[in-house]
Each structure stands twice: as C-alpha cells, then as structure tokens.
Amino acid sequence: MAMNKASLTQDVPPDRVEAMEKIIERPKPVKVMILGGVDTGKTTLTVYLANALVEQGLKVAIIDSDVGQKGILPPATISLALAEAPFSSLGELSPLKHYFVGTVTPNQHFAEMVVGVTRLARLAQEVADVVLIDTTGLVHGPGVELKRMKIEAVGPDIVLALDREGELAPILKPFEGKLDVVKLQVSDKARSYSRGERRDMRREKWRAYFRGVRPITLDLSKFVITGTSLFQGRPLSEEEKGLLEGIFKWLILHGRKVGGRYFIVKADVGEGPRSVDRNVLRYIDFDRLSNILLGLIDEDGFCLGLGILKLLNFGDMKAEILTPLDDGELARVKEIRFGRMRVREDGEELGLLDRDAL
C-alpha cells in the first residue's frame, strides 16, 4: 500500500485556525502561498485549510507545485484542482489543469516552475474564492531565488510560512512590510521521509498514472516540438557528418547545427577521442532518448497528459510513445514538449538529464 504524505487530522494547532480565519476575512479572491522546507507539513496544512474553507461555503482551488512529491497526479507537472467537498488527501482530487515541468526536481527549471504556478494561479482566481498554492521544499541555495521569483510573479495576498528555526528568513526578508506573512510552527508530528521512501512514493504515483497506457505512433511533423534542440537549426551536411564520424568514431543518427554549435545524436562504433568542447558540440547517445518523459500540450500551453518516448525514428519523423490519453484527448494535442527525465511505465525512474542534454 502506498504511503500518503497528508491526511486530515482533528488535532489542529491554534495558529492553523488563526491562519484560516485570516483567509476568510480577506476580500475574495485571495491567493495564499504555503512555504516550508522538506517535511514541514505543507501538504497537510493545505488539506486542512481546504477542508475548513469548503466547510465555510467557500470555493477553494489548490495548486500542487511540489513536482517531486505530487499529491495530484501526475508527477513532473504543476496541477490545479478544485476542492468542492471534504477530502483527506490531494490524491482524491480531480485535476482541472496541468502545466508541464518535465522533471521531479525544480533545479534548472525555474522558468517552468514560475510560469506554471503563475498561469494556474491566474486561472484559479477566476473560478475560486481562495487559491491555496502548495510549494516544493527547496528553500535553501537556489531555492531562495526560486521562491522569491514565485512570490514576485504570483503576488500572493497571504504567505503562510512553516518556518523551522528561521530557515525561511532569506526568502521572506525582501518582502518585509510588503506582504502579509504569517509564520506558523512546524508540528512535532511532521514526519521525515528518507530519499528512498520518497523514491518509493514516486514510483507508486508513476505506476498509478501510467496504468493502462497504450502504445501509439505520432507523426512529429504534425506537432510543434519544444523543450529540445533536436529539431532546431539546420541539418548537418554530408561533409560535416562524415568529418565528425571520422574524428569521434561515431555513427551519427541525427545532427543539427543550432546557432554556432553542433547537436548530435550518436552511437559509438569504435574507440576514439571523447574530449569535446561543449561550446562547439553537444551530443547524446541514441539509447538515452528512450523512456524520456514527454508533455502532451494543448493549444493554450497546458498539459493534457504525459507520454513516455520509446523510439524516435528520425528518418520519417515518427515517435513511438506510451500514454494513458484516449483518442479524444490526443486529438487536442498541438505540441510535444520534451522533459528532462527518464522513467518507465512501471514507475522506475531511470535518471534525470541536464538542462542542456537535449
């Protein structure tokens, strides 16, 4: 049985009740951003507030932006759902919209994180009285800048800060006197999860999402392709291809010149020099293209669902993928966006890719 990170409890600390009352008092719609480090109880707080506010007759929208520990499936997206009746975990909610991030960590993906939350918050405030924004636990190092940019872009009316030993001070300091910040105690009941437990929880969520997938073949020429340099720039000339294959002992399956750099999909056919100036040439092994996560995007830039790339045929621009989307949903797909992680349909994660790998 999969573990669940957040369930509604009856033992509610007084400061949570006060935060809920503050939200009720504010003019509607009101945007509430919940900040806190790893395992500080952000999702539990979100669930409590949503239920309490629904009981007050308010329309509540929840934005789940914790891409690695998503309650609202699937992972690697930011999701918007409406809470219209009591519930005990985010997994019970039906998503209204997704924004594709393409990985389970926000590192190297600040733009997607900020744009996704901002777009969904804009949509949410049109349909709800209260918008609750649950965030990732990345609050140190680059996480400080991510949270600052997210606050600046979204403009929350209230920030609820689960501040463990002052760790949120670098994030909150620029907003002193400008934002309504409510600091909350981290519950001593907040449970810590090991990296292995988090991976196991994600595996169950991937497996649940991809249950019932089917293989389909996509003609990539009929879609806008984004999130990759694979099809940008111009094709290699035969002379360029032959020269690179000779130098590096590669079989080049696909190659482009993008700006001033070459981008190569290759297979090794012999031992050769492997020292490459990445300012001039980038490459990826052909077998690393399998099991890449894809976002299937509609005409408005929102994610209809995910796919797993199984085979990419550059010759005829066909891609074999697995996806749970039905024919009606697939008919609405206008764009294929490449993610930066590899995952199998059984939920096993095969690793993350660097931002510039594709």
C-alpha positions in Angstrom: 0.0 0.0 0.0 1.4 3.4 -1.0 2.2 5.9 1.8 0.3 9.1 1.9 2.0 12.3 3.0 -1.1 14.2 4.0 -4.3 13.3 5.7 -6.8 15.4 7.6 -6.3 15.3 11.4 -8.6 16.5 14.1 -5.8 17.8 16.3 -5.3 21.2 14.8 -2.8 23.7 16.3 -4.3 27.1 17.2 -2.1 29.0 14.7 -3.6 27.0 11.8 -7.1 28.0 12.9 -6.0 31.7 13.1 -4.5 31.4 9.6 -7.8 30.0 8.3 -9.7 32.9 9.9 -7.3 35.4 8.4 -8.0 33.9 4.9 -11.8 34.1 5.5 -11.6 37.8 6.5 -9.7 38.8 3.3 -11.6 40.2 0.2 -12.1 37.5 -2.4 -10.5 36.0 -4.4 -7.5 35.6 -2.1 -4.2 33.9 -3.1 -2.4 32.0 -0.3 1.1 30.6 -0.8 2.4 28.0 1.6 6.2 27.9 2.2 8.3 25.5 4.1 11.3 23.2 3.9 11.2 19.5 3.3 8.8 17.6 5.7 7.4 20.6 7.4 3.8 19.7 6.8 2.9 22.0 3.9 0.6 19.5 2.2 -1.1 18.6 5.5 -1.7 22.3 6.1 -3.1 22.7 2.6 -5.5 19.8 3.1 -6.6 21.2 6.5 -7.2 24.7 5.2 -9.0 23.5 2.0 -11.5 21.4 4.1 -12.0 24.1 6.7 -12.7 26.7 3.9 -15.0 24.4 2.0 -17.0 23.9 5.2 -17.4 27.6 5.3 -19.0 27.5 1.9 -16.1 28.9 0.0 -14.9 27.8 -3.4 -11.3 26.5 -3.0 -8.7 25.9 -5.7 -5.5 24.1 -4.9 -2.3 24.4 -6.9 0.1 21.5 -6.3 3.5 22.6 -7.4 5.6 20.1 -5.5 6.7 18.3 -8.7 8.6 15.6 -6.9 6.0 14.7 -4.2 2.8 15.4 -6.1 -0.5 14.6 -4.5 -2.4 15.5 -7.6 -1.2 13.2 -10.3 1.0 13.1 -12.4 4.4 14.0 -11.1 6.6 16.3 -13.1 3.7 18.8 -13.6 2.2 21.6 -11.6 -1.5 20.9 -11.2 -4.7 22.8 -10.4 -7.7 21.2 -8.8 -11.0 22.4 -7.2 -11.9 21.2 -3.7 -15.7 21.1 -3.7 -16.3 18.5 -1.0 -14.4 17.2 2.1 -11.4 15.1 1.2 -8.5 13.5 3.1 -5.6 13.7 0.6 -4.8 15.6 -2.6 -4.8 12.4 -4.5 -8.6 12.3 -4.2 -9.0 15.5 -6.2 -9.6 15.5 -10.0 -7.2 17.9 -11.8 -8.6 20.8 -13.8 -5.4 21.8 -15.5 -1.7 20.8 -15.6 1.5 22.7 -16.5 4.4 20.6 -17.7 7.7 20.9 -15.9 9.2 17.7 -17.2 11.2 16.6 -14.1 10.7 15.8 -10.4 13.2 18.5 -9.2 12.9 22.2 -9.7 16.7 22.7 -10.1 17.5 24.0 -13.6 13.7 24.5 -14.3 12.9 27.8 -12.5 11.2 29.2 -15.6 8.7 26.3 -15.9 8.1 26.5 -12.1 7.4 30.2 -12.1 5.4 30.3 -15.3 3.3 27.3 -14.4 2.3 28.5 -11.0 1.6 32.0 -12.2 -0.6 30.8 -15.1 -2.5 28.4 -13.0 -3.0 31.0 -10.2 -4.4 33.4 -12.7 -6.8 30.8 -13.9 -7.7 29.6 -10.4 -8.7 33.1 -9.1 -11.3 33.3 -11.9 -13.1 30.2 -10.6 -12.4 30.2 -6.8 -12.7 32.3 -3.7 -9.5 31.0 -2.2 -6.4 29.8 -4.1 -4.0 27.6 -2.0 -0.6 27.2 -3.5 1.4 24.2 -2.1 5.1 24.6 -3.0 8.3 22.4 -3.0 10.6 22.0 0.0 13.5 23.6 -1.9 14.2 26.6 0.4 18.0 26.7 0.5 20.6 27.8 -2.0 18.9 28.3 -5.4 15.6 27.6 -3.7 15.7 31.0 -2.1 15.7 32.7 -5.6 13.0 30.3 -6.9 10.7 31.2 -4.1 11.4 34.9 -4.4 10.6 34.8 -8.1 7.5 32.8 -7.5 6.3 35.3 -4.9 7.0 38.2 -7.1 5.3 36.6 -10.1 2.2 35.4 -8.3 1.7 38.2 -5.9 0.1 36.2 -3.0 -2.2 38.1 -0.6 -1.0 35.9 2.3 2.1 33.8 2.7 1.9 31.0 5.3 5.5 30.3 6.4 6.2 27.0 8.1 9.5 28.4 9.4 11.7 25.8 11.0 14.5 27.6 13.0 14.3 30.7 10.8 15.3 28.9 7.6 12.8 30.9 5.6 14.3 34.3 6.6 16.4 34.7 3.3 13.2 34.2 1.3 10.9 36.4 3.4 13.3 39.3 4.1 12.8 41.1 0.8 9.0 41.2 1.4 9.0 42.6 5.0 6.4 45.3 5.2 5.1 44.4 1.7 3.4 41.1 2.2 1.1 39.6 4.8 3.3 36.9 6.1 2.0 34.5 8.8 4.7 32.4 10.5 3.5 29.0 11.7 5.1 26.5 13.9 6.3 23.2 12.3 4.3 20.5 14.0 6.3 18.0 16.0 4.1 15.4 14.3 5.5 16.3 10.9 7.2 13.1 9.7 10.5 13.0 7.9 10.9 10.8 4.8 14.1 9.3 3.6 15.3 9.7 0.0 14.4 6.0 -0.6 10.9 6.5 0.8 10.3 9.5 -1.5 11.5 7.5 -4.5 9.2 4.6 -3.5 6.2 7.0 -3.2 7.0 8.5 -6.6 7.3 5.0 -8.1 3.7 4.2 -6.9 2.4 7.5 -8.3 4.1 6.9 -11.7 2.7 3.4 -11.7 -0.8 4.6 -10.9 -0.7 7.3 -13.6 0.7 5.1 -16.3 -1.6 2.1 -15.5 -3.4 1.2 -18.7 -1.1 3.0 -21.1 -1.2 2.1 -24.7 1.4 2.4 -27.5 0.8 4.9 -30.2 2.8 6.3 -33.1 3.0 10.0 -33.6 3.9 11.8 -36.8 6.1 14.6 -35.2 5.8 16.7 -38.4 2.2 17.4 -37.4 3.1 18.9 -34.0 5.1 21.8 -32.6 8.1 20.3 -30.9 9.5 22.1 -27.9 11.8 21.6 -25.0 14.7 20.3 -27.1 17.3 21.4 -29.7 16.8 18.1 -31.6 14.9 19.8 -34.5 16.2 23.4 -34.3 18.8 24.9 -36.7 19.8 23.2 -39.9 20.6 19.6 -40.7 24.3 18.6 -40.9 25.8 18.5 -44.3 27.2 15.2 -45.5 30.7 16.6 -45.2 30.1 17.7 -41.6 28.6 14.3 -40.7 31.5 12.4 -42.3 34.1 14.6 -40.6 32.5 14.2 -37.1 32.0 10.4 -37.5 35.7 10.0 -38.5 37.1 12.1 -35.7 35.0 10.6 -32.9 34.3 7.1 -34.2 30.5 7.7 -34.1 27.5 6.6 -36.1 25.6 9.9 -36.3 21.9 9.1 -36.4 20.7 12.7 -36.3 22.6 16.0 -36.3 21.8 19.7 -36.4 23.8 22.9 -36.3 22.0 25.2 -33.9 23.4 28.7 -33.7 27.2 28.2 -33.5 27.1 24.7 -32.0 26.5 21.2 -33.4 24.0 19.0 -31.7 24.4 15.3 -32.4 22.5 12.0 -31.7 25.0 9.2 -32.0 26.1 5.7 -31.3 29.7 4.6 -30.7 31.2 2.3 -33.3 34.8 2.3 -32.0 37.2 3.8 -29.6 38.1 7.4 -30.3 38.8 10.7 -28.7 36.0 11.7 -26.4 37.2 15.1 -25.3 34.6 17.5 -26.6 34.3 21.3 -26.3 30.6 21.7 -25.3 30.7 25.3 -26.6 31.1 23.8 -30.1 29.5 20.4 -29.9 26.9 18.7 -27.8 25.8 15.1 -28.1 23.5 12.5 -26.7 23.6 8.7 -27.1 20.7 7.4 -29.1 19.7 4.9 -26.3 19.4 7.8 -23.9 16.4 9.0 -25.9 14.3 6.1 -24.8 12.0 6.4 -21.9 12.2 10.2 -21.9 9.2 11.9 -20.3 7.0 13.9 -22.8 4.4 16.6 -22.2 1.4 16.4 -24.5 0.3 20.1 -24.7 -2.9 21.7 -25.9 -3.3 24.9 -27.9 -3.3 27.0 -24.7 0.1 25.7 -23.5 -1.4 23.5 -20.7 -0.5 19.8 -20.3 -3.2 17.3 -21.3 -1.1 14.4 -20.0 2.2 12.7 -20.2 3.8 10.2 -22.6 6.9 8.1 -22.5 9.1 8.1 -25.6 10.0 4.6 -26.6 11.6 5.0 -30.0 12.4 8.0 -32.2 12.7 7.5 -35.9 14.5 10.5 -37.3 14.2 9.3 -40.9 10.4 9.6 -41.1 9.9 11.8 -38.0 7.8 9.2 -36.2 7.8 8.7 -32.4 6.6 5.6 -30.7 5.2 6.5 -27.2 3.2 5.1 -24.4 0.4 7.3 -22.9 -2.8 6.9 -20.9 -4.6 9.6 -23.0 -7.6 8.5 -25.0 -8.2 9.4 -28.7 -10.3 12.4 -27.8 -7.6 13.9 -25.6 -4.9 13.1 -28.2 -6.9 14.9 -30.8 -6.4 18.1 -28.7 -2.6 17.8 -28.5 -0.9 20.5 -30.5 2.6 20.4 -29.1 5.1 17.7 -27.9 7.4 19.0 -25.2 10.5 17.1 -24.1 11.1 16.7 -20.4 14.4 16.1 -18.6 14.0 12.8 -17.0 13.7 9.1 -18.0 11.0 6.9 -16.4 9.5 3.5 -17.3 5.8 2.8 -17.3 6.3 0.5 -14.3 7.3 3.6 -12.3 11.0 3.0 -12.2 12.9 6.3 -12.6 16.0 5.9 -14.9 17.6 9.2 -14.1 17.5 13.0 -14.7 19.0 14.8 -17.7 20.9 18.1 -17.5 19.0 21.1 -18.9 21.3 21.3 -21.9 21.3 17.5 -22.6 18.5 17.9 -25.3 
